């Protein structure tokens, strides 16, 4: 499944992704979701939650092939860390 190119700037994608997370995802989260990855279609708010980032994105892309996806890690200030 090839990824589609976003029509949004990186700044717009970050803003829309954070808004979608707060509106669609945050109300549904449980404490056991902390540390999991969430892939969100910034247009529809449709999302997938998984311990594996690739799995979350793949499942969302299977349902919404043209989704503009924003990825986050629940409960973390950044999605990835460099050590």
C-alpha positions as CSV (number, residue, x, y, z in Angstrom):
1,X,0.0,0.0,0.0
2,X,1.7,3.1,-1.1
3,X,1.3,6.2,1.1
4,X,-0.4,9.2,-0.4
5,X,1.3,12.5,-0.4
6,X,-0.3,15.0,2.0
7,X,-2.0,18.1,0.8
8,X,-1.1,19.8,4.1
9,X,2.1,21.5,5.2
10,X,3.9,19.7,8.1
11,X,2.7,22.5,10.4
12,X,-0.9,22.1,9.3
13,X,-0.6,18.3,9.7
14,X,0.7,18.7,13.2
15,X,-2.0,21.1,14.2
16,X,-4.9,19.1,12.6
17,X,-3.5,15.9,14.1
18,X,-3.3,17.3,17.6
19,X,-6.9,18.6,17.2
20,X,-8.1,15.3,16.0
21,X,-6.4,13.5,18.8
22,X,-8.0,15.8,21.4
23,X,-11.4,15.6,19.9
24,X,-11.7,12.0,18.7
25,X,-9.1,9.9,20.5
26,X,-8.5,11.3,24.0
27,X,-12.1,10.8,25.2
28,X,-11.8,7.1,24.4
29,X,-8.4,6.4,26.0
30,X,-7.9,4.1,29.0
31,X,-4.9,4.0,31.3
32,X,-3.7,0.8,29.6
33,X,-3.4,2.7,26.3
34,X,-0.5,4.7,27.7
35,X,2.6,4.2,25.5
36,X,0.6,2.8,22.5
37,X,0.7,4.3,19.1
38,X,-2.3,6.0,17.6
39,X,-2.7,6.6,13.8
40,X,-5.3,9.2,13.0
41,X,-7.0,10.2,9.8
42,X,-6.9,14.0,10.3
43,X,-9.9,14.5,8.0
44,X,-12.4,11.9,9.4
45,X,-11.0,11.3,12.9
46,X,-10.9,7.6,12.2
47,X,-8.1,6.0,14.1
48,X,-6.2,2.8,15.1
49,X,-4.4,2.1,18.4
50,X,-1.7,-0.5,18.7
51,X,1.6,-1.2,20.5
52,X,3.3,-1.3,17.1
53,X,3.3,1.9,15.0
54,X,3.4,0.0,11.7
55,X,0.4,-2.1,12.6
56,X,-1.7,0.9,13.6
57,X,-0.9,2.7,10.3
58,X,-1.4,-0.4,8.2
59,X,-4.9,-1.1,9.7
60,X,-6.0,2.5,9.2
61,X,-4.6,2.6,5.7
62,X,-6.5,-0.7,4.9
63,X,-9.8,1.1,5.8
64,X,-8.9,4.5,4.5
65,X,-6.4,4.2,1.7
66,X,-6.2,7.9,1.0
67,X,-6.1,9.0,4.7
68,X,-3.9,11.9,5.7
69,X,-2.3,10.1,8.7
70,X,-0.9,11.7,11.9
71,X,0.9,9.4,14.3
72,X,1.4,9.9,18.0
73,X,2.4,7.9,21.1
74,X,-0.3,8.1,23.8
75,X,0.9,9.8,27.0
76,X,4.2,10.9,25.5
77,X,5.3,14.4,24.4
78,X,6.9,13.0,21.2
79,X,6.2,9.9,19.1
80,X,9.8,8.7,19.0
81,X,12.9,9.3,21.1
82,X,16.5,9.2,20.0
83,X,19.0,7.7,22.5
